[in-house]
Amino acid sequence: MRLYTHPACLRHDPGASHAERPSRLSAVTDALRGAFPQLPWEEAPRASRGQLLRVHDDALLALVLDTPVTEPTPLDPDTLLGPDSAEAALHAAGAGIAAIDAVMGGSTRRAFCAIRPPGHHATGSVAMGFCLFNNIAVAAAHACERHGLARVAVVDFDVHHGNGTQAIFESDPRVMYLSSHQMPLYPDTGHVHERGLGNVLNAPLQPGSGGEAFRNAWRERLLPALAGFRPQLVLVSAGFDGHRLDPLAQLELEADDFAWLTAELGAVADRHADGRIVSMLEGGYDLDALRECSVAHVRALIGHGG
Ligand SMILES: [Zn+2]
């Protein structure tokens, strides 16, 4: 088990009172350092332009990396670009690249990237929903292109649907995208009928669903499909905004629900992927919930295989 972060990710400033604030990340890293003092931390490198261009277009790179900004500047009503945002975005995406190289190289089997800004709403061409670059998509593309994998699963349990990840891979049979999410909720995608080439599986959940409905959706629909895909690598968009304390959603989950799903993912990874899992932080906007859930998630990732 290996952990990745970078101090630049703390300096992305979307402006005062924004939910996606630097203290989210320090809550996660402080909690993990406290709970797992023995675990090694690695400094996340920058992603290269070439690595980003596997999933994003030139115009988005130019917008995020080359726009001169002196104060938080809105790209959409939720998504702001500040003077230090480009550096944060490069390291957030680079964390996944480094983690993929580590698990594919055999130096560890499990990795968790404590990073921000989050990524799963960013499409190939549009930064949106607090996300600048799609970190998990950059990681999945790296696994396919650099390591030649033919079956990479992206499991997304953030309470919001990862519209960006789905859009990037819905025509790419090398990647399977599986998501549970609250509906109705931003960004209003992730309906059951959205299937891509058959490599997309969405399980929308009603507000107030709670842990039993969440676990049933995974147990009955998503996990069997994941196992049937026989992933060579499991990537996780780990958003903890489904927790009952989260101010942005009403899915009413507990930390135990995230731990349960993580252990189930570990079993699939052990069976098909030599145990390889790379998990990347997405959402989660209550600091107490972030602390509890990130520790529960990493403890379950360590499991028997980390
Ligand atoms: Zn979210």
Boltz pocket constraint, residues with backbone or C-beta under 6 A from the ligand:
constraints:
  - pocket:
      binder: B
      contacts: [[A, 158], [A, 159], [A, 160], [A, 239], [A, 241], [A, 282], [A, 283], [A, 284]]
      max_distance: 6.0
